Amino acid sequence: MAVTLKDFYADWCGPCKTQDPILEELEEEYPDVEFEKVDVDQQQDVANEYQVRSLPTLIIENDDGIVERFVGVTQRDDIESALGEAGA
């Protein structure tokens, strides 16, 4: 099952910069998960499609759809748990 983690961010977003190191570590540890960064300033259409209203927002999807949505800086354990639920 394909698992994707979409990271909705903006360059001006301070909390997004706090989230980055956690996601970088997870990306190395979960090679089967597709990590996709979505710059909301450049890809407003995608942000609207996912109804992103606050940053950072993380959305974990698998073939069945959205498994989990996190708004704000999210702890590593919570992301790992959601990745497991998604089938990663």
VOTORRO-132264 format. One record per residue: chain; x, y, z of N, C-alpha, C in turn; residue number from 0. Coordinates in steps of 0.05 Angstrom, whole numbers, plus 5000, padded with zeros to 4 digits. Atoms other than C-alpha are relative to their C-alpha. Example, Ala and Ser with C-alpha at 12.3 -4.5 7.8 and 13.67 -1.06 7.14 Angstrom:
REM residues 2
A | 5018 | 4976 | 5000 | 5246 | 4910 | 5156 | 5018 | 5024 | 5000 | 0
A | 4984 | 4976 | 4999 | 5273 | 4979 | 5143 | 4985 | 5022 | 5014 | 1
END
This chain:
REM residues 88
A | 5017 | 4976 | 5000 | 5000 | 5000 | 5000 | 5018 | 5025 | 5000 | 0
A | 4984 | 4975 | 5001 | 5028 | 5068 | 4981 | 4992 | 5019 | 5022 | 1
A | 5005 | 4980 | 4979 | 5035 | 5117 | 5038 | 5015 | 5026 | 4993 | 2
A | 4989 | 4974 | 5005 | 5046 | 5191 | 5029 | 4997 | 5018 | 5024 | 3
A | 5002 | 4980 | 4980 | 5061 | 5245 | 5080 | 5003 | 5027 | 4986 | 4
A | 5000 | 4973 | 5012 | 5044 | 5315 | 5054 | 5006 | 5020 | 5022 | 5
A | 4992 | 4980 | 4980 | 5079 | 5371 | 5092 | 4993 | 5027 | 4987 | 6
A | 5008 | 4974 | 5009 | 5042 | 5437 | 5080 | 5015 | 5021 | 5017 | 7
A | 4982 | 4981 | 4986 | 5090 | 5494 | 5097 | 5002 | 5026 | 4984 | 8
A | 4993 | 4976 | 5014 | 5113 | 5564 | 5079 | 5027 | 5009 | 5011 | 9
A | 4973 | 4992 | 4992 | 5183 | 5594 | 5081 | 5000 | 5019 | 5024 | 10
A | 5002 | 4980 | 4978 | 5159 | 5649 | 5129 | 4989 | 4988 | 5026 | 11
A | 5013 | 5013 | 4977 | 5128 | 5599 | 5178 | 5021 | 4989 | 5020 | 12
A | 4981 | 5008 | 4980 | 5170 | 5593 | 5242 | 4995 | 4971 | 5010 | 13
A | 5005 | 5028 | 4991 | 5136 | 5529 | 5268 | 5006 | 4979 | 4979 | 14
A | 4993 | 5019 | 5022 | 5147 | 5497 | 5200 | 5029 | 4993 | 5001 | 15
A | 4971 | 5005 | 4997 | 5222 | 5505 | 5211 | 5006 | 4982 | 5023 | 16
A | 4997 | 5018 | 4977 | 5214 | 5470 | 5278 | 4993 | 4971 | 4992 | 17
A | 5009 | 5026 | 5009 | 5178 | 5412 | 5244 | 5020 | 4986 | 4981 | 18
A | 4983 | 5011 | 5021 | 5230 | 5403 | 5189 | 5019 | 4978 | 5009 | 19
A | 4981 | 5021 | 4992 | 5284 | 5364 | 5228 | 4987 | 4973 | 5006 | 20
A | 5014 | 5024 | 4993 | 5233 | 5314 | 5253 | 4993 | 4985 | 4974 | 21
A | 5008 | 5013 | 5025 | 5208 | 5301 | 5182 | 5024 | 4990 | 4985 | 22
A | 4975 | 5009 | 5014 | 5279 | 5296 | 5154 | 5010 | 4974 | 5012 | 23
A | 4992 | 5026 | 4988 | 5295 | 5241 | 5205 | 4982 | 4978 | 4992 | 24
A | 5020 | 5020 | 5007 | 5231 | 5204 | 5190 | 5003 | 4991 | 4970 | 25
A | 4997 | 5006 | 5028 | 5244 | 5208 | 5115 | 5022 | 4980 | 4996 | 26
A | 4978 | 5019 | 5002 | 5310 | 5172 | 5124 | 4992 | 4972 | 5011 | 27
A | 5007 | 5026 | 4987 | 5278 | 5118 | 5168 | 4976 | 4986 | 4987 | 28
A | 5023 | 5012 | 5013 | 5216 | 5106 | 5125 | 5003 | 5003 | 4969 | 29
A | 4994 | 4997 | 5028 | 5243 | 5097 | 5054 | 4976 | 4993 | 4982 | 30
A | 5024 | 5008 | 5016 | 5176 | 5067 | 5030 | 4978 | 5021 | 5001 | 31
A | 5020 | 4978 | 4999 | 5137 | 5130 | 5049 | 5009 | 5023 | 4982 | 32
A | 4994 | 4977 | 5016 | 5134 | 5186 | 4999 | 4995 | 5026 | 5016 | 33
A | 5002 | 4975 | 4985 | 5148 | 5252 | 5034 | 4998 | 5022 | 4979 | 34
A | 5006 | 4979 | 5019 | 5119 | 5311 | 4995 | 4997 | 5026 | 5014 | 35
A | 5002 | 4973 | 4989 | 5131 | 5383 | 5013 | 4983 | 5017 | 4982 | 36
A | 5018 | 4983 | 5015 | 5076 | 5431 | 4992 | 5002 | 5028 | 5010 | 37
A | 4997 | 4971 | 4993 | 5094 | 5505 | 4994 | 4973 | 5013 | 4993 | 38
A | 5027 | 4989 | 5004 | 5026 | 5537 | 5004 | 5000 | 5026 | 4985 | 39
A | 4999 | 4976 | 5016 | 5049 | 5602 | 4973 | 5003 | 4994 | 4970 | 40
A | 4995 | 5008 | 5028 | 5069 | 5566 | 4909 | 4978 | 4981 | 4989 | 41
A | 5020 | 5020 | 5008 | 5015 | 5512 | 4909 | 4974 | 5004 | 5015 | 42
A | 5025 | 4993 | 4986 | 4953 | 5546 | 4935 | 4977 | 4981 | 4993 | 43
A | 5021 | 5018 | 5008 | 4908 | 5501 | 4894 | 5000 | 4973 | 5015 | 44
A | 4998 | 5025 | 4985 | 4934 | 5439 | 4930 | 4992 | 5005 | 5029 | 45
A | 5008 | 4993 | 4972 | 4927 | 5473 | 4998 | 4970 | 5003 | 5002 | 46
A | 5029 | 4997 | 5000 | 4855 | 5491 | 4980 | 4987 | 4972 | 4998 | 47
A | 5011 | 5026 | 5004 | 4841 | 5420 | 4957 | 4999 | 4984 | 5026 | 48
A | 4998 | 5014 | 4974 | 4863 | 5393 | 5025 | 4989 | 5017 | 5023 | 49
A | 5012 | 4982 | 4980 | 4829 | 5451 | 5062 | 5020 | 5007 | 5023 | 50
A | 4979 | 4993 | 4981 | 4894 | 5472 | 5096 | 4995 | 5030 | 5008 | 51
A | 5005 | 4973 | 4990 | 4881 | 5533 | 5140 | 5021 | 5011 | 5019 | 52
A | 4978 | 4993 | 4980 | 4940 | 5532 | 5189 | 5025 | 4985 | 4992 | 53
A | 4975 | 5013 | 5006 | 5013 | 5516 | 5183 | 5016 | 4995 | 5026 | 54
A | 4999 | 5021 | 5020 | 5046 | 5470 | 5190 | 4976 | 4981 | 5002 | 55
A | 5020 | 5022 | 5001 | 4995 | 5417 | 5169 | 5013 | 4976 | 4987 | 56
A | 4991 | 5025 | 5011 | 5015 | 5345 | 5158 | 4976 | 4983 | 4994 | 57
A | 5022 | 5018 | 5007 | 4969 | 5298 | 5121 | 5013 | 4974 | 4991 | 58
A | 4990 | 5027 | 5007 | 4983 | 5223 | 5118 | 4978 | 4986 | 4985 | 59
A | 5019 | 5013 | 5017 | 4948 | 5186 | 5062 | 5010 | 4972 | 4992 | 60
A | 4993 | 5025 | 5013 | 4946 | 5115 | 5036 | 4980 | 4996 | 4977 | 61
A | 5017 | 5005 | 5023 | 4908 | 5082 | 4979 | 4970 | 5004 | 5007 | 62
A | 5028 | 4996 | 4991 | 4843 | 5088 | 5020 | 4993 | 5029 | 5005 | 63
A | 5006 | 4972 | 4995 | 4849 | 5163 | 5030 | 5016 | 5011 | 5023 | 64
A | 4986 | 4987 | 4978 | 4869 | 5208 | 5087 | 4998 | 4983 | 5026 | 65
A | 4999 | 5016 | 4976 | 4890 | 5169 | 5149 | 5001 | 5019 | 5025 | 66
A | 4996 | 4982 | 4977 | 4911 | 5227 | 5194 | 5007 | 5028 | 4990 | 67
A | 4993 | 4972 | 5006 | 4916 | 5303 | 5194 | 5009 | 5012 | 5026 | 68
A | 4989 | 4986 | 4977 | 4960 | 5341 | 5242 | 5003 | 5030 | 4994 | 69
A | 4997 | 4971 | 5003 | 4958 | 5417 | 5251 | 5017 | 5010 | 5022 | 70
A | 4981 | 4990 | 4981 | 5015 | 5452 | 5285 | 5024 | 4981 | 5001 | 71
A | 4976 | 5016 | 4998 | 5083 | 5424 | 5304 | 4991 | 4973 | 5014 | 72
A | 5008 | 5026 | 4991 | 5073 | 5349 | 5314 | 5024 | 4984 | 5009 | 73
A | 4978 | 5016 | 4989 | 5116 | 5303 | 5356 | 5005 | 4976 | 4983 | 74
A | 4991 | 5023 | 5015 | 5154 | 5247 | 5324 | 4983 | 4975 | 5005 | 75
A | 5015 | 5024 | 4993 | 5117 | 5192 | 5362 | 4972 | 5000 | 4988 | 76
A | 5026 | 4998 | 5012 | 5050 | 5217 | 5337 | 5001 | 4994 | 4970 | 77
A | 4998 | 5004 | 5029 | 5073 | 5218 | 5265 | 5006 | 4970 | 4995 | 78
A | 4993 | 5029 | 5004 | 5104 | 5148 | 5271 | 4976 | 4982 | 5004 | 79
A | 5024 | 5015 | 4994 | 5040 | 5121 | 5301 | 4981 | 5001 | 4976 | 80
A | 5018 | 4996 | 5023 | 4999 | 5150 | 5243 | 5011 | 4986 | 4975 | 81
A | 4988 | 5014 | 5022 | 5049 | 5122 | 5192 | 4995 | 4970 | 5002 | 82
A | 5005 | 5028 | 4995 | 5040 | 5054 | 5223 | 4971 | 4993 | 4993 | 83
A | 5028 | 5004 | 5007 | 4964 | 5060 | 5218 | 4995 | 5000 | 4970 | 84
A | 5004 | 4997 | 5029 | 4971 | 5080 | 5145 | 5012 | 4976 | 4985 | 85
A | 4988 | 5024 | 5013 | 5011 | 5016 | 5131 | 5029 | 5003 | 4993 | 86
A | 4971 | 4996 | 5006 | 5082 | 5043 | 5129 | 5017 | 4980 | 5015 | 87
END
